[in-house]
C-alpha cells in the first residue's frame, strides 16, 4: 500500500490475485467509510474522502487471510 502517509489517493498491490475480495476502509472508531468488492483482482485504488487522520483498511478474500493495515491521511 502506498503512499503512506497519503494525500487521500491510496494504491494497493496484493502480490497475487484475490478471489471474491472485499476491501473496507474504516475510521479509528470502527465506522465504515467505504467498501468495495472484487471478483478477482491483484490491485486496487481508493480515495480517502474523510478528514486528515488515521484510517484502517481491511482486506479479505476466499484465498487470502484477513489483514488490516493502517494508513495516515495528511
C-alpha positions as CSV (number, residue, x, y, z in Angstrom):
1,X,0.0,0.0,0.0
2,X,1.4,3.4,-0.9
3,X,1.9,6.2,-0.3
4,X,1.6,6.2,3.4
5,X,1.1,8.9,4.6
6,X,-1.2,9.8,1.8
7,X,-2.9,12.9,0.5
8,X,-6.0,10.8,0.0
9,X,-5.2,8.6,-3.0
10,X,-4.1,5.1,-2.0
11,X,-2.8,2.3,-4.2
12,X,-2.7,-1.3,-3.1
13,X,-0.9,-4.2,-4.9
14,X,-1.7,-7.5,-3.3
15,X,1.1,-9.5,-5.0
16,X,-1.4,-12.2,-6.0
17,X,-4.9,-12.4,-7.4
18,X,-7.5,-12.2,-4.7
19,X,-10.7,-14.1,-5.4
20,X,-14.0,-12.7,-4.1
21,X,-12.1,-9.9,-2.3
22,X,-13.6,-7.3,-0.1
23,X,-11.7,-4.1,0.8
24,X,-13.2,-1.9,3.6
25,X,-12.0,1.5,4.8
26,X,-12.7,2.3,8.5
27,X,-12.3,5.2,10.8
28,X,-10.5,4.6,14.1
29,X,-13.9,4.3,15.9
30,X,-14.9,1.4,13.6
31,X,-17.3,3.4,11.3
32,X,-17.1,2.1,7.7
33,X,-16.2,4.9,5.3
34,X,-16.4,2.7,2.1
35,X,-16.2,-0.9,1.0
36,X,-15.5,-2.4,-2.4
37,X,-16.0,-6.0,-3.7
38,X,-13.9,-7.6,-6.4
39,X,-14.5,-10.9,-8.2
40,X,-10.8,-11.2,-8.9
41,X,-8.0,-8.6,-8.6
42,X,-4.4,-8.1,-7.7
43,X,-4.6,-4.4,-7.1
44,X,-6.9,-1.6,-6.0
45,X,-7.1,2.2,-5.8
46,X,-9.0,4.2,-3.3
47,X,-9.6,7.8,-2.4
48,X,-9.9,8.6,1.3
49,X,-12.6,11.3,1.4
50,X,-12.6,11.9,5.1
51,X,-10.6,14.4,7.1
52,X,-6.9,14.1,7.8
53,X,-6.2,11.4,10.4
54,X,-5.7,7.6,10.8
55,X,-7.7,5.1,8.9
56,X,-7.7,1.3,8.7
57,X,-8.1,-0.8,5.6
58,X,-9.3,-4.4,6.0
59,X,-8.7,-6.9,3.2
60,X,-10.3,-10.3,3.0
61,X,-10.9,-12.8,0.2
62,X,-11.5,-16.5,-0.4
63,X,-7.8,-17.2,-0.9
64,X,-6.1,-14.7,1.4
65,X,-6.3,-14.4,5.2
66,X,-7.9,-11.3,6.6
67,X,-5.5,-8.4,7.0
68,X,-5.8,-4.9,8.5
69,X,-3.4,-2.1,7.7
70,X,-3.2,1.4,9.0
71,X,-2.9,4.4,6.7
72,X,-2.4,8.1,7.6
73,X,-4.1,10.8,5.6
74,X,-2.4,14.1,5.7
